[in-house]
Amino acid sequence: MRIGIFRTFPIPLKLKLYNIQEIGLAKGLLKQGYSVDVFSFFEDVENTTIYYSYDGLRLRLIPLKGISIGGRISVIEGISKHLSCEDYDVIQVHETSQLMNAYILKKAKKLGIKTVLYQGVYQDYSGIGRFYQYILDTIFQKTLKCNSDYVFAKTTMAKKYLEKKGFRDIKVLPVGLDIDVYSETCFRNELVEEFTNNFENIFLYVGILEKRRNVSFLIDVLKRLSKDEVKGGKYGLLIIGQGPEKEFIKNLVRAYNLQNKVLIFDSIPNKLIGSVFSKCDLLLLPSLYEIFGMVVLEALYFGIPVFSTPTAGPKDIIKNYEYGRILDLDLDYWCLEIEEYLEHEKKHKRERCLLRRRFVKSHYNWDKISQKYTEIIGF
C-alpha cells in the first residue's frame, strides 16, 4: 500500500530547522504498513531521496518543480506524471487555498485513487489575497468538495472554517510531534549560556519575526515587567528566529533600553532545541494567527508552559492550567498572569514538567494519529 502526500505551498521546507508535520505523519504511516512519498518544495533536497525506512517500507522525499506566485501559491510541473506512474492507494493534499490541489484530487479520482484533504488554515487571506481567495473558491471549491473522499482538519477552528464553506463529515486529526528528531546532545553557545544564567526567569519565543507573530508585544511585556526595580532584574527574553521584522524588533529593544535583557539568536538546529527549552521557564506566543503552532508541542514536551493568544492550535492544546494560559492581547493582563503563574510554578515545577511531557506523548503521538488516520480511511 502506498500513500502520496502533496504539500504544494511554495515556501520550501527546511529539514534541519523544523519538526515537519508531513514527515512526522509519513513516519507514523510507515509503522501502519504503508510506504509514503512526500512531495514538496525543499530547500535542502534536490533529488528523490529515501529519508526513512521501516520494516522494508520507505519514506521518500520528492522535490516539486514549478513557480511561485506571490509567495502564496504555486504552479507545479509534472503532477500528472507523478500520479500516473506511481501505484498510489491514497493521495493527500493540504489546504483549500492552494491552486494545484483541486487538479491533483480530480486527477487522482479519475485514476481510482482514494483522496484526502487535510486542512490547517482557518481564515481567508487578507488584503489582496482576499480577492484571490474569492476567485479560488468560486472556480475550484466545488471540485475540491466533489473529489475529497476524506476531509481532516488540524484544529476545531479549521473544521468550523471548512463547514462554513460547505464541507461535511470533517474529522479533527491534530498534528503530532516527531520526538525521534531530537538529540540528547546539548546546544552549546557561550552567549546563550551566559544570558540564561543571568536571570531568574527566561521567556522564550521561537519562530519567524513577522507582523502576524506580534513579537513586538513581547518587548512591551518585558518593558512593563522591568519597570519594577526589584522584580525587573528577574526577567530575560530569548528570541530564536529571523524574518522581515528583525531590525524593527532590535530597534525597539534599543529604544526601550532592554539590550541586556533580550538576546536574539537567528536559528538553532531542531534536533538540539530541547536543551534550549530546558533553560527557559515560559514560552510566549502572542500571534495574531497560528495554524497549529508546533512550538507549543515542543515546549510542553520539554516541560515548559505556554502563554498564547487564542489561535487555532493553542486553543485546542492548552486546555489545563498546568499547560499554560490562553489570553487575549491585553498588556496588563499578560503581565499580571505571567507573574502569578511563575510564582505558582515554583512550587510544582517538577511534577508539571513530567505531566506536560506525558500529555504530548499521549495525545500528540504520530503513531496514534496515523493509526486513527488509517482506521478512518478504511485500511
Secondary structure, DSSP 8 states (H G I E B T S, - for coil): -EEEEE---SS-B-TTT---HHHHHHHHHHHTT-EEEEEE-BSS--S-EEEEEETTEEEEEEE--EEEETTTEEEES-HHHHHHHS--SEEEEE-TT-TTHHHHHHHHHHTT-EEEEEE---S---THHHHHHHHHHHHHHHHHHHT-SEEEESSHHHHHHHHHTT--SEEE----B-GGG--SS----HHHHHHHHT-SEEEEEES--SGGGTHHHHHHHHHHHTTSTTTGGGEEEEEE---TTHHHHHHHHHHTT-TTTEEEE----GGGHHHHHTT-SEEEE--S--S--HHHHHHHHTT--EEE-S-HHHHHH--SGGGEEE--S-HHHHHHHHHHHHHHHHHHHHHHHHHHHHHHHHHSBHHHHHHHHHHHHT-
